Amino acid sequence: MAATSNGIKVRLSIMMFLQFFIWGGWFVTLGTFLGNNINATDGQIAQAFSTQSWGAIIAPFIIGLIADRYFNAERILGVLHLLGALLMYLMANTTDFAVFYPYVFGYMILYMPTLALVNSVAFRTMSDPSKDFSKIRVWGTIGWIVAGLVISYVFAWDAQAAIKAGMLKNTFVMTAIASGLLGLFSFTLPKTPPKADRTQKATVNEILGLDALKLLKSRNFSVFFFSSVLISIPLAFYYQNANPFLTEIGVEGATGKMTIGQVSEVLFMLLLPLFLKKFGIKKTLLFGMAAWVVRYLLFAYGNADSGVFMLLIGIALHGICYDFFFVSGQIYTDSKAGEKYKSSAQGLITLATYGVGMLIGFWAAGEISSFYTTEDGHAWQNVWLIPAAFSALVFVIFGLAFKNEKISYDPEA
C-alpha cells in the first residue's frame, strides 16, 4: 500500500486537534462554571461529570450497532459534532441545573462515541498506523493544551473577576463553534465505510467486550482488572475538583496551568517504553499508582502563595499518573488478550474504568466535597486526603497481590 499522503495526514491532524480542543475547552472548567454561573451544589456537579461515564457505557452501542454497520464513520462523526455544537450552545446560555443536565447528558452521549470514531477514521485511512498514528494523535493533546491556554491567557475567562462576571460561559460558546467546525470538516475526511456485516447480529457481549471476561480466570489479570476499577475512583476527583479547587483558593489562570498535565503526558509517553523495559509491568503500574498518592498529598498541603509550586508539581504528575497506569494497563491488556480477544479486552477495560470506576468516583467526589463545604468554600485539605489514602490502599493491595510477569511490547507495533 502506498504511503499516507501529507494532505491526508494534515486533515487527520486537524481532526484530532479539534476533537480534543473541544473536550479540553469545556470539561476542565465545567465544575467552576456550574458552581459560579448556575450555583450548582457539589452533588449536582457530580451528576454533570458522571455523564462522561454514562457516555462511555452507552458509546459502544452507538458504535457497535450503528456506526460499524450502517454509516460511514466520517459522516456519523460530522452529524454527532453538529448536534453537539447545538447542545453546547444551549448549555452556555442555561442558568438552571434542571435544564442544564439533560443538555450535558445528551452531549456526552453524542461526544463519547466520537473518540472511537476519530481513531477509526485515522487507523483505516493510514497505510502504516504503527508509524503514523502517534504523530497524528499528538495533535489531539496539543488541541487540549491550546484550549486551556486560550481560556487562561488569551481571553482570561477563568480570572477571578471574569468568573464573577459570568464569562466562563464563553468557554462553552468557543467549544460550540469548534464542534460546529469539526462537524462540517468531518464531511471532507477520507471515506470510511462500515466494516461490519450488517446481516450478522451484534451481541451485547461483543459490543461491551464481555467476551473478554474469560481473562479474569487469570489471577494476575483479575487483580489488575479490579485495581483498575478502584484506581479510577480517585481519578474522578482530579477531573471533577481540580479546576474548582485551584480557582477557589485563588490560583490565577488555573485552566492554563492545568495544561502542564498534558505536556507531561506527552513527555512521559515517550519515556514509557524505557520504564517498561527496565522495570517491568508491575513496577511501572505501581509508579503510576504512587503518583496519584503524591499528587493528592501535594494538593492537600499546597496553596496559592508560597505553596503554589506543590500544586504545579501535582499537576505535572499527570503524565506518570495517566501514562504509567492507564496506558501501561492498555499495553498489559493487549499482551494478555491474544488476537481473539484484543478488541473485546480493550472495550472491557474502558467500560470498567471510564464507565464503572469513574461513575463511582464522580459520585464519591460530589459527596465528599459536599460534606466538607464551609462558609468560605471547601475544606480542601480534607477533600484531597481521602483520594490520597484510597490510592495508597489500592497501591498496597496491588503490590501484594499482583505477581510480576514479562510482557511483549513493541512501541512501534
C-alpha positions in Angstrom: 0.0 0.0 0.0 1.2 3.5 -0.9 2.4 5.7 2.0 -0.2 8.0 3.5 -0.1 11.3 1.7 0.9 14.5 3.5 -2.5 16.0 2.6 -4.4 13.2 4.4 -2.0 13.4 7.4 -2.8 17.1 7.7 -6.5 16.5 7.6 -6.3 13.8 10.2 -4.2 16.0 12.4 -6.7 18.8 12.2 -9.5 16.3 13.1 -7.5 15.2 16.2 -6.7 18.8 17.2 -10.4 19.9 17.1 -11.6 16.7 18.7 -9.5 17.3 21.8 -9.7 21.1 21.7 -13.4 20.6 22.2 -13.0 18.3 25.2 -10.4 20.5 26.9 -12.3 23.6 26.1 -15.2 22.9 28.4 -14.7 19.8 30.5 -11.9 21.3 32.6 -13.9 24.4 33.6 -17.2 22.5 33.9 -17.1 22.4 37.7 -16.1 26.0 38.1 -18.8 27.1 35.6 -21.6 25.1 37.4 -20.6 26.4 40.8 -20.4 30.0 39.8 -22.8 30.5 36.9 -25.6 28.1 37.9 -24.9 27.9 41.7 -25.0 24.1 41.4 -24.3 22.0 44.5 -21.4 19.6 44.7 -23.9 16.8 44.2 -25.2 18.4 41.1 -21.7 19.0 39.8 -21.0 15.3 40.4 -24.1 14.4 38.3 -22.9 16.6 35.4 -19.4 14.9 35.4 -21.0 11.5 35.7 -22.4 12.0 32.2 -18.9 11.2 30.9 -19.2 7.7 32.4 -22.7 7.2 31.1 -21.5 8.3 27.7 -18.6 5.7 27.9 -21.1 3.0 28.8 -23.5 3.9 26.0 -21.0 4.7 23.3 -20.2 1.1 22.4 -23.8 0.5 21.5 -23.8 3.5 19.1 -20.5 2.3 17.5 -21.3 -1.4 17.5 -24.9 -1.2 16.4 -25.0 1.9 14.2 -21.6 3.3 13.1 -19.9 -0.1 12.3 -22.9 -1.3 10.3 -24.8 1.3 8.5 -22.9 4.6 8.1 -19.5 5.9 7.1 -17.5 6.8 10.2 -16.7 10.3 8.9 -20.4 11.0 8.3 -21.6 10.0 11.7 -18.7 11.9 13.2 -19.9 15.0 11.4 -23.5 14.6 12.4 -22.6 13.9 16.1 -20.4 17.0 16.3 -23.0 19.3 14.6 -25.7 18.1 17.1 -23.1 18.5 19.9 -22.5 22.1 18.8 -26.2 22.9 19.3 -26.3 21.3 22.8 -23.1 23.1 23.8 -24.5 26.5 22.8 -27.7 25.7 24.8 -25.5 24.8 27.8 -23.7 28.1 27.6 -27.0 30.0 27.9 -28.5 28.0 30.7 -28.8 29.2 34.3 -30.8 26.4 35.8 -29.3 23.0 36.6 -32.5 21.2 35.9 -32.3 22.5 32.3 -28.5 22.1 32.0 -28.4 18.4 33.0 -30.4 17.0 30.1 -28.2 19.1 27.7 -24.9 17.8 29.1 -26.2 14.3 29.3 -27.3 14.4 25.7 -24.0 16.0 24.7 -21.9 13.3 26.4 -24.0 10.5 24.7 -23.0 12.2 21.4 -19.4 13.0 22.2 -18.0 9.8 23.7 -18.6 7.7 20.6 -16.6 10.3 18.6 -13.5 9.3 20.5 -13.7 5.8 18.8 -14.8 7.3 15.5 -11.8 9.6 15.1 -9.5 6.6 15.8 -11.4 4.5 13.3 -11.1 7.2 10.6 -7.4 7.6 11.3 -6.4 3.9 11.5 -8.4 2.9 8.4 -7.0 5.8 6.4 -3.3 5.4 7.2 -1.2 3.0 5.3 1.1 2.4 8.3 -0.7 3.2 11.6 2.2 1.9 13.7 4.4 4.6 12.1 2.0 7.5 11.6 -0.7 7.3 14.3 1.3 8.7 17.2 2.4 11.7 15.1 -1.2 12.4 14.3 -2.7 11.6 17.7 -0.3 14.0 19.4 -2.2 16.9 17.8 -5.1 15.9 20.0 -3.1 16.6 23.1 -1.9 19.9 21.5 -5.5 20.8 20.9 -6.4 20.2 24.6 -3.3 22.3 25.6 -4.2 25.2 23.2 -7.8 25.3 24.6 -6.6 25.8 28.1 -4.1 28.4 27.1 -6.7 30.3 25.1 -9.1 30.3 28.1 -6.5 31.5 30.6 -4.0 33.6 28.7 -5.7 34.9 25.6 -9.2 35.7 27.0 -8.6 35.2 30.7 -12.2 33.9 31.1 -11.1 32.0 34.3 -9.7 35.0 36.1 -11.4 35.7 39.4 -13.1 38.9 38.1 -14.2 37.3 34.9 -15.7 34.3 36.7 -17.7 36.6 38.9 -18.9 38.4 35.7 -20.2 35.1 34.3 -17.6 35.0 31.5 -16.9 31.3 31.8 -20.0 30.7 29.6 -17.7 31.8 26.8 -15.7 28.5 27.1 -18.9 26.7 26.0 -19.6 29.1 23.2 -16.0 28.6 22.0 -16.4 24.9 22.2 -19.7 25.0 20.3 -18.0 26.9 17.5 -15.2 24.3 17.4 -17.7 21.5 17.4 -19.6 23.0 14.5 -16.3 23.4 12.6 -15.3 19.8 13.2 -18.8 18.7 12.3 -18.5 20.4 8.9 -14.9 19.4 8.4 -15.7 15.7 9.0 -17.5 15.5 5.7 -14.3 16.3 4.0 -12.4 13.5 5.6 -11.4 10.3 3.7 -14.4 8.0 3.2 -14.5 5.3 6.0 -17.3 2.9 5.1 -18.8 0.4 7.6 -16.7 -2.6 8.4 -19.2 -5.0 9.9 -21.5 -7.3 8.1 -25.0 -5.8 8.8 -26.6 -9.2 8.2 -24.8 -10.6 11.3 -26.3 -9.7 14.6 -24.1 -7.9 17.1 -24.3 -9.4 20.6 -24.2 -7.4 23.8 -21.1 -9.4 24.8 -19.3 -8.3 21.7 -20.3 -4.7 22.0 -19.3 -4.3 25.6 -16.3 -6.5 25.4 -17.8 -9.0 27.8 -16.3 -11.9 25.8 -13.0 -10.9 27.5 -14.4 -11.7 30.9 -12.8 -15.1 30.4 -9.4 -13.4 31.0 -10.5 -12.9 34.7 -9.7 -16.6 35.1 -6.1 -15.5 35.3 -5.4 -14.4 38.8 -2.9 -11.7 37.8 -5.3 -10.2 35.2 -8.1 -10.3 37.7 -6.0 -8.3 40.3 -5.1 -5.8 37.5 -8.7 -5.5 36.4 -10.2 -4.8 39.8 -7.3 -2.5 40.7 -8.0 -0.5 37.5 -11.7 0.0 38.6 -10.6 1.0 42.1 -7.8 3.5 40.9 -10.4 5.1 38.5 -12.3 6.3 41.6 -9.6 8.8 42.8 -9.0 9.7 39.1 -12.5 11.2 39.0 -11.6 13.5 41.9 -9.0 15.2 39.7 -11.3 15.8 36.7 -14.1 17.0 38.9 -12.4 19.0 41.6 -9.1 20.3 40.3 -10.2 23.4 38.5 -12.8 24.5 41.1 -10.1 23.9 43.8 -7.4 25.9 42.1 -9.9 28.7 41.3 -11.4 28.8 44.7 -8.1 29.1 46.5 -7.0 32.0 44.2 -4.7 30.4 41.6 -4.9 32.7 38.6 -5.0 31.2 35.1 -5.9 27.8 36.6 -7.1 26.3 33.3 -3.9 27.3 31.5 -1.7 26.0 34.4 -3.6 22.6 34.2 -2.3 22.1 30.6 1.1 21.4 32.2 -0.5 18.0 32.8 -1.0 17.4 29.1 2.6 18.5 28.3 3.7 16.0 31.0 1.5 13.3 29.4 3.4 13.7 26.1 6.8 13.6 27.7 6.1 10.5 29.9 4.5 8.7 26.9 7.9 8.9 25.3 9.6 7.5 28.5 7.1 4.7 29.0 8.8 2.1 26.8 12.1 2.7 28.7 10.3 2.2 32.0 8.6 -1.0 30.8 11.9 -2.4 29.6 13.9 -1.5 32.7 11.4 -2.1 35.5 8.7 -4.4 34.1 4.9 -4.1 34.1 4.4 -4.4 37.8 6.7 -1.6 38.9 5.6 0.6 36.1 1.9 0.2 37.2 3.0 0.8 40.8 4.8 4.0 39.8 1.5 5.2 38.3 -0.5 4.4 41.4 2.1 6.0 43.7 2.0 9.2 41.6 -1.7 9.5 42.5 -0.9 9.4 46.2 1.8 12.0 45.9 -0.4 14.3 43.7 -3.2 14.4 46.1 -0.9 15.0 49.1 0.6 17.9 47.2 -2.9 19.3 46.6 -3.8 18.8 50.2 -0.8 20.7 51.6 -0.2 23.2 48.8 -1.6 26.7 48.5 -1.9 29.6 46.1 1.0 31.5 47.7 4.3 30.0 48.9 3.0 26.5 48.3 1.9 27.0 44.7 5.0 25.0 43.5 3.4 22.0 45.2 0.2 22.5 43.2 2.2 22.8 39.9 4.2 19.6 40.7 0.9 17.8 41.4 -0.5 18.9 38.0 2.8 17.9 36.3 2.5 14.4 37.8 -0.4 13.8 35.4 1.9 12.1 32.9 3.0 9.5 35.4 -0.5 9.2 36.8 -2.1 8.5 33.5 0.5 7.0 31.2 2.2 4.7 33.7 -1.1 3.2 34.9 -3.8 3.6 32.2 -1.6 3.4 29.1 0.6 0.7 30.6 -2.6 -1.1 31.5 -3.8 -1.0 27.9 -0.5 -2.5 26.8 -0.7 -5.2 29.5 -4.3 -6.0 28.5 -3.3 -6.2 24.9 -0.5 -8.7 25.7 -2.8 -10.9 27.8 -5.8 -11.0 25.5 -4.3 -12.6 22.4 -5.6 -12.0 18.9 -9.1 -13.3 19.5 -10.0 -11.1 22.4 -7.9 -7.9 21.9 -10.7 -5.6 20.9 -13.1 -7.1 23.5 -10.5 -6.8 26.2 -9.8 -3.1 25.5 -13.5 -2.4 25.4 -14.0 -4.2 28.7 -11.2 -2.2 30.4 -12.6 1.1 29.0 -16.1 0.2 30.3 -14.7 -0.8 33.7 -12.5 2.3 34.2 -14.2 5.3 32.4 -17.6 3.7 32.9 -18.0 1.9 36.3 -14.9 3.2 38.2 -15.2 6.9 37.3 -19.0 6.8 37.8 -18.4 5.7 41.4 -15.6 8.3 41.7 -17.7 11.2 40.5 -20.4 10.3 42.9 -17.9 10.0 45.8 -16.2 13.2 44.9 -19.5 15.0 45.0 -20.5 13.5 48.3 -17.1 14.2 50.0 -16.9 17.8 48.6 -20.4 18.4 49.8 -19.6 17.1 53.3 -16.5 19.4 53.6 -18.3 22.5 52.3 -17.6 25.5 54.5 -18.9 29.1 54.6 -15.9 30.2 52.6 -15.9 27.3 50.1 -14.4 23.9 51.0 -12.0 22.3 53.4 -9.9 21.2 50.5 -7.2 19.5 52.6 -9.7 17.0 53.9 -11.2 16.5 50.4 -7.8 15.6 48.9 -6.5 13.4 51.7 -9.4 10.9 51.1 -8.4 10.0 47.5 -4.7 10.1 48.6 -5.5 7.5 51.2 -7.7 5.4 48.9 -4.9 5.5 46.2 -2.4 4.3 48.8 -4.7 1.4 49.8 -5.0 0.3 46.1 -1.2 0.6 45.8 -0.7 -1.8 48.7 -3.3 -4.3 47.6 -2.0 -4.3 44.0 1.7 -4.5 45.2 0.9 -7.6 47.4 -1.5 -9.4 45.1 0.0 -8.9 41.6 2.9 -11.1 40.5 5.3 -9.6 38.1 5.4 -11.0 34.7 7.1 -10.3 31.4 5.1 -8.8 28.6 5.9 -8.4 24.9 5.8 -4.7 24.0 6.9 -3.2 20.7 6.3 0.6 20.8 6.3 0.6 17.0 3.7 -2.1 16.7 
